[in-house]
Amino acid sequence: MKIFTVILFVIVGLIAVALITAIFLKKEYSVERDIIINKPKDTVYSYIKYLKNQDNFSKWMKMDPNVKKGYSGNDGTVGFKASWDSEKKDVGKGEQTISAMAENESIDYDLHFIKPFEGIATAYLTVEPEGNNQTKVRWGFTGKMKYPMNLMLLCMNMDKMIGDDLSVGLTNLKQILEK
């Protein structure tokens, strides 16, 4: 019985240390990638401003050809919403809404993840001229993990996990636009 009590105290102690540690850990994360596309800025922006076009270059939408998609509003305008629902855990279920736009400069999105986990994040795409008929496209993603889930940030490299997917998407976008 004494060994059981010691083991129980050790487990409770470890949980307490983890929960106390989580109080002091960051809760936010931010990931960003960019690529140079050999097209003028207005051409690039005219393509990326339509949320439906993300289906053509986003790695996540390409992971499940059977994903169920839904749309509401006028694409390419603030308030347009795209939703997805997939049986694949890496795709999950959620929705993305255009929250702000600056013509030929940027598009901001609000993301609501429903499955496999509930979460809120923001994303953005920006364009800026880079040389003669070239455009730098920057895709960024920011999120927040509530306490005590922020403990996962200790063992998850969000920059690598999300960043690699953003890079794949940007490479796909480059190939589409440079055809």
Secondary structure, DSSP 8 states (H G I E B T S, - for coil): -HHHHHHHHHHHHHHHHHHHHHHHS--EEEEEEEEEESS-HHHHHHHHTSGGGHHHH-HHHHT-TT-EEEEES-TTSTT-EEEEE-SSTTT-EEEEEEEEEETTTEEEEEEEEEESS-EEEEEEEEEEE-STT-EEEEEEEEEE--TTGGGGGGT--HHHHHHHHHHHHHHHHHHHHT-
